Amino acid sequence: MVAGDPSASLLSNITQLDPIYVNFAAPDSDVESVRSGLQNGSLVLPEDGKMGVQITLGDGGVYPLEGKVDFTDSLIDRGTGTVSARAVVPNPEQTLLPGQFVRVQVKGLSIPNAMTLPERAIAQGPGGTFVYVVDEGGVARMRQVTTGHTAKGRWVIVSGISAGDRVIVEGLPKVSVSASYAGASAQVIAETVAAPLEQSINGVEGMIYQQSNSGGNAMSLSVYFE
């Protein structure tokens, strides 16, 4: 309290620091996807009914305490295509301060009976996304799959494999070659090195497909086999 001239006006700004509120905006497409998933049962909230948030500070460090989403607006900002939301975060050490900019990752939703695979087990080809499944004879066969959400280095597999399938996670049959050519442009490398090399390799027994990338003064080529 401040004592003084009773005719003077006193303006105060009361700020709550612990817990502290973190305001953020989420793309409306993501919000709609979550709402739809909760309605049809493909997504499930945590037991307390609130999604968690993980805070990343401006220096890249992760704030050690997790918060909870306590408000989501029902209106979409037409200018940004986002929905405003708020999280309440414990702040006993007052590490977080009003006006501070942080990154927010919303977490806590789960997918019932989801099948997931590590990123290294999944490959991309001209026909789309695929994995290698070992059949009853012990032979690896390419299988097209459809992927969904990704988290912590793993992809949710929406379709293409079933429970019990043996998927190759390590050691996909691939040969990679890379080389650099000082002073050559990406276009020159693509036309004079990558294209002829692809033509000479094309049709090699057991080859499924090949990928090449040219950028700067370097070229890389990967060949996938059965």
Secondary structure as UniProt FT lines:
FT   TURN            6..7
FT   STRAND          20..27
FT   HELIX           28..40
FT   TURN            47..48
FT   STRAND          52..56
FT   TURN            58..59
FT   STRAND          67..77
FT   TURN            78..81
FT   STRAND          82..89
FT   TURN            92..93
FT   TURN            98..99
FT   STRAND          103..107
FT   TURN            112..113
FT   STRAND          116..118
FT   HELIX           119..121
FT   STRAND          123..125
FT   TURN            126..127
FT   STRAND          128..134
FT   TURN            136..137
FT   STRAND          140..144
FT   STRAND          146..151
FT   TURN            152..153
FT   STRAND          154..159
FT   TURN            163..164
FT   STRAND          166..167
FT   STRAND          174..180
FT   TURN            182..183
FT   HELIX           186..189
FT   HELIX           190..194
FT   HELIX           195..201
FT   TURN            202..203
FT   TURN            205..206
FT   STRAND          207..215
FT   TURN            216..217
FT   STRAND          218..225
//
